[in-house]
C-alpha cells in the first residue's frame, strides 16, 4: 500500500493566517503555479481566500514543461477569466512582462479609482504559491537583486516581507503554502515529484512506480532510452520495470537507490520536458 502524502507544518498555518490578514492591503494577487502541474499546484484554500480579488495567474518553470500542454493550460485558464502569464523566470524580460500583466489584471480597479479622483499609486501585489514553485526566484528578478533565498527544495521562505521593484510594484512575499489534506493522493504525488513536498515525507519507490506508469502512457521512450530498456522489459509490470532499471544502473537489488535516481533524473530534466497534469490539446 502506497504511503499517504501530507505536509502542512506549523509555519504554513501561520503564513495562511498572515495572508488572510494582509490581503486587504494589496491590489492584486500573483498566484504562481508550476507549469508541470498547473492544476495540482493550485491551492484550493488560497483560491477561496483570494475570491474576487484581481489576480494574475503566473505559470512558472515553463522551460521544464511540455510546451503544447502549457499552451493548452493557458487557454483553459484564460477561458475561466484569468489574466495568465507563462514565464521562464530566467528570461531577462521578466520584470517588464510581469509589470505589464499586473497592470492588465488591475485595469478595471485602477480606472475606478481614477474616476473617483484617487491618484495613481504603485501596484501592490501579494505573491502566493505552493513551496518550490519559484516565488523567490521571481521576486529576485523583479527586485533585480537577491533579496529572497532560493533553493530547489520546499520551505526556504518562512516569513512575510514587503519589497519594492524598479518597475513600481510593491510586493508582499509569502512562504509556500500547501493545504491540510490532499483529497486526491495523485495530487500529493505530483507535488512531491516536483519538489513542493519535503523528500522525507514520501516513499521514493512509490514515486518511481508512479513515474514509470505515467511515462508508459505519456512518453515511453523517455524511460526506455534513458535506462536502455527494450520493449519486452518495458511491457512488464511497473515493479518489474523498476527492478530492471535498478539492475541496469548497477544498484543490484537496491531499488530505493534506483528510485531516487529516477526522481533526480526527472527533476533535472534528464527525462525531457514534461507535464504531469494533462489536458486535451488541439492543433490550431
Secondary structure by P-SEA (a helix, b strand, c coil): cccbbbbbcaaaaaaaaaaaaacccccccbbbbccccccccccaaaaaaacccbbbbbbcccccccaaaaaaaaaaaaaaccccccccccccaaaaaaaaaaaaaaaaaaaaaaaaccccccbbbbbbbcccccaaaaaaaaaccccccccccccccccccccccccbbbbbccccccccccccaaaaaaaaaacccccccccaaaaaaaaaaaaacccaaaaaaaaccccccccccaaaaaaaaaaaaccccaaaaaaaaaaaaaaacccccccccccccccc
